[in-house]
Amino acid sequence: MTGPQKSSALNRGRRARELSELAGGAPLDVLVIGGGITGAGIALDAASRGLSVALVEKRDLAFGTSRWSSKLAHGGLRYLATGNVGIARESAVERGILMTHTAPHLVRAMPQLVPLLPETSFFGKALVRVGFLAGDILRAAANTAASVLPRSGTVDAARAAELAPAVKREGLRGGLLAFDGQLIDDARLVVSIARTAALHGAKILTRTGAYNVTGSSATLRDELTGEEFEVRPRTVINAAGVWAGEVDPDIALRPSRGTHLVLSAEKLGNPKAALTVPIPGETNRFVFALPAQLGRVYLGLTDEAAPGPVPDVPTASDDEIDFLLETVNTALETPLTCDDILGTYAGLRPLLDTGDGSTADLSRNHAVLHSKNGTISVVGGKLTTYRKMAEDAVDAAVESGSLQAGACRTRNLPLVGAGTEDALKSVNTSATLRARYGMEAPLVESSNSGSAAPVAEGLDVSRAEFEFAVTHEGALDVDDILDRRTRIGLVPADREKALAAAQEALSAG
């Protein structure tokens, strides 16, 4: 077994050293394939139990589905409405762990407002209110305090308009208000988990492909140099998400696409709450206009079947864009048009193919599968429940590989940068820096040049953050910096403005 490393910093030098160690035959209890939220969670769980671990990712951390979410640590209310009490409770429990132990610096309570407009029927209002009350019960059952996630309630028309200034005024009768967890950034959560795993001794190796995989062997390829070598781990866990079938052909997935539009928060009056609009004809589905960092609002979410080959970067369809605009416009004073869209993004959910039915009806439960060739695969699930997925996968690996491991520790294991609300208030940096880095904000400020200058005019991201991405967060190229360590790339025009600063940070690092 390996002891913990003293540093959580991921960078080009550490990657080269650890690849060399693996090529030289370093002992390996667990090989994790996939650098999304699930793979990173597995690496942390296994390493914190005292196992020797390597995570390999063909591209970059959070390259796939994990960066394309709604940025919600969702409590599972929708699943309660469909009768899936188990996953609803699991989601609520995991949300509470994220908000109180794992990453309180990255997850905040977010108000969600359902406006009561003339077209809102008495039945519709009652259904939402009952659902929100059920969410309160779910929160309490998960032992999440109301001080962390406030209780639901009602607000008058003036307060509704204050929370969501773009809402229709004529006939507005107030609103129903509930709270859920919101991530500052899903990709940042993945990077933080991976760095915490590195702190506990895991090797985190991006741009490293795994080929000819069995339960006890794999050929690893450095995708930057083309060099290959074989490793013989005691167990292999496939956490490749929508690409899991490429590692284990026995796995049948039925991906569904979820699309978001990126809008200017100013266009919607800089909302303080997520405007939550019921989808006409649906009883438990909504479109959300979610206030986000960098002065943006993310408008989503669709659920469309996505058959065929899995693309590296999924794209939104015209029908999805029209659907989102048409739905949210039913609640807006001034309708949005395609001209208001700054960018779009889409992600694929790695749902298990269980037969007939629409993708919206497929289970969001996760499954741990044992392949004929000995690999263990974990598929399905949701971003919020990644920790439980990781625990179950590592439990399976420990049993199948007869590994000597301690008990799971991740229920109470804080990520790098984690801190209480009071502790965060004592950090003498900008609010946006604290929101993205927590207690590590001063470390970001002091990294390399420590320049607080913005990377481009109008972008609230400093040059020090770009440098930190290279020296501490494993960014190897400009795409890593712009599209995953920061989310500047969600708006193509902003990406172009910040490109030169990203190139400079790479050169300096």
Secondary structure, 3 states (H helix, E strand, C coil): CCCCCCCCCECHHHHHHHHHHHHCCCCCCEEEECCCHHHHHHHHHHHHCCCCEEEEECCCCCCCHHHCCCCEECCCHHHHHCCCHHHHHHHHHHHHHHHHHHCCCCEEEEEEEEECCCCCCHHHHHHHHHHHHHHHHHHHHCCCCCCCCCCCEEECHHHHHHHCCCECCCCCCCEEEEEEEEECCHHHHHHHHHHHHHHCCCEEEECEEEECCCCCCEEEEECCCCCEEEECCCEEEECCHHHHHHHCCCCCECCEEEEEEEEEHHHHCCCCCEEEEECCCCCCCEEEEEEECCCEEEEECCCEECCCCCCCCCCCCHHHHHHHHHHHHCCECCCCCHHHEEEEEEEEECCECCCCCCHHHCCCCEEEEECCCCCEEEEECCHHHHHHHHHHHHHHHHHHHCCCCCCCCHHHCCCCCCCCHHHHHCCCCCHHHHHHHHHHHHHHHHCCCCCCCECCCCCCCEHHHHHHHHHCECCCCHHHHHHHHCCHHHCHHHHHHHHHHHHHHHHHC
